[in-house]
Amino acid sequence: MKSDIEIAQAATPHPISKIAANLGIPDSALEPFGRTKAKISLNFIDTLANRPDGKLILVTAISPTPAGEGKTTTTVGLGDALNHIGKRAVICLREPSLGPVFGMKGGAAGGGQAQVIPMEDINLHFTGDFNAIALANNLLAAMIDNHIHHGNELGFDVRRITWKRVMDMNDRALREITASLGGPGNGFPRQDGFDIVVASEVMAIFCLATSINDLKERLGNIVCGYTRDQEPILARQLKTHGAMAALLKDALAPNLVQTLEHSPALIHGGPFANIAHGCNSVLATKTALKLADYVVTEAGFGADLGAEKFVDIKCRKAGLQPAAAVLVATIRALKFHGGVDVKALGQEDLQALEKGIANIERHVNNIKNHYGLACVVAINHRTEDTDAEVKLLMDKLAQKGVKVILARHWAEGGKGAADLAHEVVRLCEQPSTFKFVYQDSDPLWDKMKAIATKIYGASDITADAKVLAQIKKLQESYGNYPVCVAKTQYSFSTDPALRGAPSGHVVNIREVRLAAGAQFVVMVCGDIMTMPGLPKVPSACAIDVGPDGKIIGLF
């Protein structure tokens, strides 16, 4: 069996100008990166303002497992399938982070016959967007230390500098460091640390900004530290936001690529969903809606994390309204949620499957009743799935009023997901009851409690006195902001070992962070890190370059 990269490398892509022309994008609006990828100019995007919007389809998933679910693969397969049945569809995805690529999660270009290409470029440097984001972030960090070194006119309390440097790689050694050692010429020594690029506020700002002016305004609003009187110090006070915007100017234009079946795909931005808001850029999504009748986009990890943030942060801020949702699962993953060991997932186990179905049932309930979206379940089909297992899942979810469709896009491409595409088109014509989990006017504490009790099945939330005081202080100036929860993606609780659909647990908020430029408040719950580490055997160990110059071992 061919690997994903072998399938991708065997494909013959169309010139990106042809993909663009099929969308009505002229050559003059493209900034090509070779023959197979290009950026769409912001000036051209401005000309689309008066066009009507297409239908927005959200692809989300059950709580992720080591067995894999295939959310990105299904997003690509559904986009291909919609074009296969004669619809005009565009796919919107996030850019992969090098941390997972060289770590353990893998890339984000799909798989099998449902991939975006050029797969190697997308999973590695792509068009340099993440490098620009890292540079902009680290420019601000350097300006802070430089300002302090040259007299500290703004009065930074070096104990209360909140801005960290970033790099796009998992490196646990950089989580906590001591900076500025070596004497007076190197500044004032202090405790510091690194985050991964995709967890940075600049990434969140990049993905929520709607224009260069909006980008610059948001960058200027970044709170990067506090005075001894605990007054916030903004990036604009350091006069850094203009230079940061200059570094991000070219990156802000969305990236156009194609699938193996030559469907157009916009891949732009990539915040983690277990730490940040987990959605591709607003600019890419809004551009796609002007260019197509159907736009298929994904939100990171499960429907309790990525989909909730897609609804309560991205859609709220950007004025987007999805028409339907696709919930992705595999029979293997549901059996894992039912308690089966990873090594035994290939064996039929109806009892474990029935137990694990509780996970998907809660996600269905959240999507239908708390997000107000019409929903279909897509089973990412595997050859080991038995008829009895599939029937059990279909019967169970039929009781919830949700259709289950076996999708074979991994093996067959777009035609293998044609049934899913037809159901999605049908759902998009249903009356919308889309809604948010909480209101802007709700206090920050109540917003967090609504997410925990409604979406996670928790009984309550808690925080120590210090965190409670921080939330109370933030409520005074930022109480209208949405909440971005940082927690484990593997469970509805904050304990990654609790599979299925735990309920009655208490969610503890151990830290709160302000993202004033992104315009949300981060509630850090449980043991979650903004700089991941590499596993014992990183994926990097298998990646190489052959004598012909082709990359090998990349999935």
N, C-alpha and C positions, 0 to 999 in steps of 0.2 A: 504494500500500500504506500502511495506517495505521501510525503509529509506536506504540511501546508505550504512551506516555502518552495518545495519542488513543484507543486501545483501552480503557485503564483508565478514562478520563474518560467514555466512552460507556456504561460499565456502570451497572447499577442495584443498588447494594448493599442487602442486607437490614439492618434495624436490628441493631446488635450484640447487643441483648438477645435477639433471635431465634436468632442463632448460638449464644449462650451457653445458651439454653434447650434447644437440641438436644443439648447436652453435659451437661445436668442441672445447669447453674450458675444459681442463682436471681438475680434482679435485685439482691437485697440484698448479693450477693457481688461486684457490679461497681462499679468506680469509672470512670464513662464519661468519655471525651474526645470530646464531640460524639456523633453518632449512629452512627459507623462504627468506633470503636475504644474499648477500655476496658482497665483493669487488673483482674486477678482478685485479690481480697483474700487476704492471707496467712492470715487466720483461716479462710477457707473451705478453703484448700489444706490446712490442718492436719486438717480433718475427713475428708480422703481417705485418711489413712494406712493404714487397714485394707483398702482395696480392692486387688484383684489387679492386677498390672501387665500392660499389653499388650505386644505385640512391638515391639522397637526396630529400625528399619531405617536403616542408615547410607548416605547418598549421598555419594560422593567422585568423584574425576576423575583423568584423566591429568595430566601436567605441563602447566600452562596455557601457552597460546600467543596471539599476536595474532589468530589466526583465531577464537578463542572456542570454548568447549566447552558451556556452558549448564548448569552444575551446579545453580544455584538454580532455573532454569526447569524442570529435570527433577525436582527435589525437589517443586516445586509441582504439576507435571503428574502425578507418581506419587501424591501425596496425593489429587488430584482423581480419578485413575483408580481408586484403591482404593475411594473412596466411590461411584464410578460402577458398580463391579461388586458393590456391596452390602455392602462392609465398612465398619466404623466407624473412620475414620482422622483423625488430627490431624497437622498439619505444624508443625515447629519450626525456625525460622530465626534467624540473627543480624540485628541491626539494622545498617543501612549507616552507614559513616563518611562525613562530609562531605568528607574528603580525596579519596577516590576519586570521589565524586559530582561534585565540581567539578574533578577532575583528569582522569584518563584511563581508569580501569577501568570507571566507570559505577556504577549503583545495584545494589541487591540485592533487588529485588522480583520477579524473574523476567522473562518476556518473552512477547510474542505473546498467545496465549490461555491461557497458564499463568502468571498473575500473582497477587500478593497486593495487595489494595487497602485503603485509599486510597493509591495509588502515590506521589503527590506528598508526602503527609504522612510516609510511611514513609522515603522517601529524603531528607527534609529534617529538620525538628525532631522529628517523631513525638511522643512523650509526654514529651520532655525528659530521658530517662535519661542521655544522654551529657553533657548540661550538668551534671547532678547529680554525675556521676563526675568531671568536670573540676573542679568546685568543691571536692569533697572532697579530691582530689589537691592542688589549689593551696592549700587551707587548711593542709595539713601543710607545704607549702613555705614559706608565710608564717610559720607558727609556728616553723619552724627558724630563719629569719633574725631573727625577733623575739626568740627566746630568746638568740641570740648577741649581739644588740644590747644586751640588758638584763643582760649579765654572763656569759653562757655557763656557767651552773652545772653543766651536764652535761658540759662539756669537749669540745664539738665541735671537731675539727680541720677548719678551713675548707677544707683541701685534700682532705678525704676525705668531703665531703657527697655522698651518692649519689642523693639525691632531686631529681628535676627537675620543673619545671612542665610543664603540658600544655595543648594546645588541639586542637580537632577540625578541623584544617585543615592541608593540606600547606603548609609555609612554611620553605623551606631557610634563610632569613635568621636563623631562631631556633635553629638547631641548636647553635651555639656563640655565647654572648654573655658580656658582662661585666656583672654585676649590682651594684647598690648604689652607683653613682657619685653624686657631688654633695655629698660632705662627711659629717661624723660623724652628722648627723641621719638619714641614709639607710642607716646600717649600715656593714658592712665590705665593701669591694669584693672580688669574687671571680669566678672563671670559672664559668659556669653554662650552661644550655641548656634547650631544650624538647623534649619528645617529643609525638607525636600521641596523643590520648586512647586510641585502641584498642591502643596499645603499652604502656600504663601498667599498673603492678601493681594499682592500684585496679580497673581493668577486669577483670583476671584474677581478683582476689578476688571482685568482684561476681558473676562468672559461675560461680564454684566454691562460693560460700556457700550453705548450706542453710537458714538462718534468720537473723533479726536478731542473735541471740546469737552465732551462728557468724561472721556478718559482722563484728561488733564485735571478737571475739577475733582474727580474722585481721588486721584493720586495726591492732590493737594490737601485733601481732607484726612489723609492717613494720620493717625495718632501714633507717633513713634517713640514717645517717652513722656515723662512727667517731671515737673519741678519738685522741689522739696515741699512745697505747699500743695502738691498733688494736682497742679493745674496741667492740663494736657498741652503737649507741644506738637504742632502739626508739621507735615512735610513742607507745606507752603511757607512756613516761617523760616525754614532752611533754604528756601528758594531752589528746591530740588525738583519739584514736580514737572517743570517745563523740560528739563533735561531727561527726566524719566520718560516723559511722553515722546520725546525725540527718539529715544532708543526703541520705543514700542510702535512708532508710527507705521512702519512697513509691516510689522508682524500683525497689526490689527486687521489687515485685509484677509478675508477668509480664504482657505486653501481648497482648490478644486482638484479632485482625482476621479477615478472610476472604479467600478467593480469588475470582476472577471467577465461579466455579461455587458459591460460598457454602460451600466447605469451611472448617472452622475452622483458624486458624493462630496459633501463639504465636510472637511475634517479640520476643526479649529478649537484650540483651547483644551485644557484637560485637568480641571481640579478633581482631586480625590473626593469620593462621596462619603467615606467614613471619617473624613477630617473637614473637608470644605463642602461646597454645594453640589459637586458631582455632575455638572452639565456642560455641554459644549457652549460655545459663545452665543450670546443673544444676536450678534450681528450675522453669524452664519445661519441661525435658525430663521431670522426674519427675512434674510435674503432668499433662502430656499422657499419660503412661503410665497414670495412674489414671483418665483420662477416655475413653480409646479402646482399641480392640483392636489398632490398628497406629499407630505413631508414626514419621513419616518426618522425619529430621533430616539436616543436612549438616555437613561439616567442611571448613574452608577450603582452597583450592588443591588440590594433588594428593594422592594417597594416601600419598605419602612424607612429607608435612608434616602437613596437617590430620588425616588419618586416623590417622597414628601417634600424634599428640598426643591425639586423641579416645580412642584405646585406652589409651595408657600414662599419660595424666594424668587426663582426665575420667572415663573408666570406672573406672580404678583408684581414684580418690579418692571417687567417688560410688557405687561398687558397682553400676554399670550393666553389662549384658551384651547387646550387640546380637545379633539373630537372623540377620541377613543384611546384605550390602552390595551396593550398586549402583555400578558404575564407569562414569562418563559420559565419552563421547568424541564427536568428530565426525570424519568422513572427512577434512575439511579440515585439522584440527589434526594428525592422524596424518601426513598428507603433509608438513606443515610440519616435523614431527620427522624426516621422511625427507629433508629438505634443500631442499624446494621454497620458492621465494620467495613472499611473501604475495600478490603480484599474480597469480601463476600458479596459485593453489590451486583455482580453478574448473574447471581442465582435468583430464581423467582422466590419472592417472599411477600405474600399478600398481607400477612399480619403486620409486618413492619411497614409496608406501603400504606396500609390503612391508618396506622399510627402517625406516619410522617405527613399524611395529607392534611393534618391539622395546620401545618405551616402554610401551605398554599391557600387553605380556606381563610386564614386570617388576612393574608395579603389580598385575596379577592374581596373580603369584607371591607378592608381599608379603601381599596380602589373604588368600589361601588358606592359605599355609604359615607366615607369620609372625604374622598376626593370628588365624588359625584360623576365618575366616568363609566361609560359603557366598557365592558371588558370581555376579552376572549383569552383562553389559556392555550398557549402554543407548547406542545410537547416536542422538544428537540429530539427527534427519533433516533434510537440506536438499535442495531440489529438484535441485541440481546433482550429487548423489551418483549414480554410475552403478551398474547392476546388477553389473558386473564387479568394481567396488571393494568393494561390500557383500559379494559372494560370497567374495572373497579374505579379507576380515577374518573372516567367519564360519568359513571353512575353517581358517584359522590358529588361531583361538581354540578351535575344536572339538577340536583336538589337545591343548589344555590342559584340556579338560574343562569349558569355560565356554560357556554359551549367549550368543549375541549377538542382541539384539532391536532392531529399528528402532522408534523411538518418535516419534510425530508430534504430541506434545502442544503444541508451539509453534503449529502451525496448527489443530489440532483440539481442544485442551483434553484433558480427562480421557479421553474415548473414544479419543483417539489414542494413549494409553499403556495401554490395557486389557490388551494382551498382556504388557506389562512387569509390570503389577500382578498378573496371574495367576501369573507366574513367581516374583515376590517372595513371594507367599503360599505357593507350593510350597516355596521355599527355607526359609521360616521354620519349616516343619514338620520339617526335617532335623535330626538330632542335632547339637548344638553342640560345637565343639572350640575355642571362643574362648580366646585366650591373649595374654599380654603379650610384648613383644619382649625384656624383661629383668626381673629380679626386684628387689624392694625392697632386698634384702640386697646386691646387687652394688655395688661401689664406683662413684662418680660417673664416673670415667674409663672403667670397663668398660661402664657404661650408654651413654655416648656412643659408644664403639667398637662396641657391638652395633648401635646405630642406623645408624652409618656403613657398617659392613661388611655387615650383613644387608639393610637397607632401601635404602641409597644405592648399593650395589655397590662401595664404596671398598675399597682394600687396607689402609688404616691411617688413624690420626688423629695429628696432631702439635700441639704448642703450645710457645711459647717458655718460658724459665725462669720469667719473672714469672707467666705464666698457670698454669704447672704448680704453682707455689708457692701460688697462690690456690685452685686446685682441692684441693690437699692440705690447706690450712687449712679449707676448707668441708667437706671429708670428715669432719673431727673432730666437727662438730655437726649437719651436714645431709646426711650420707652416705646416709640412707634416702630422700631426696627424689627424685622423678623428674626427668628432664632435659628441658628445653624448648629445642629447637634453633632458633636464629635464622639463617636463610640464604636465599639466593635461591629463589624458587618455580619458576623456569623450567627448572631442570635438577636431575638427581640429584646433580650435583657442586655446587661452590660457584662455578662459572663459568656465568653465565646463557647464554652463547653455545653451550655444549655441549648439543646437542639429542639426542633419541633416548634411549639407555640406556647412557651412558658407564660404564665399569668400570675398576677398577685405580687410580683416582685417590686422592689423599691429601686428607683433610679437615683443614684447619688451624683450630684454635680460637684466634681472635685476642683474645677477651675472654670473661670469665665474670662473671655477675651473679647475686646472690642475690635471690630473691623469697620472703622468709620468710613473708609473709602468705599468698601464693598457694600456698606450700609446694612450690616447684620451683626448680631451678637453671637459669638461662639460659646456654646455650653459644652465643656469637656466632661464626659461621663465615663467612669470606669478607667481601665488601663489601656489608653490609646496614645500612640506616639506620633508626633509630627515629623520625625525623622526615623523611618523604619530601618531595620538591619537586614543583611543578606542571610539566607538560610545556610545550613551546613553544606549543601551541594548547590551552589547558585547555578541558574540557567547559563550564566556566562561561561561555565566550564565546557559547555557543549558547542559554543559559537566559535566559528573559525572562518577563514577565507581560503578558498581553494586555489590551486595554481592558475586557474583561468580567471581569477579575480572575483568569482561569485561567492557570496556569503553562504555558509552552510550552518546547519544546526540551530537556525532561528525558528524553532517550532516545526 
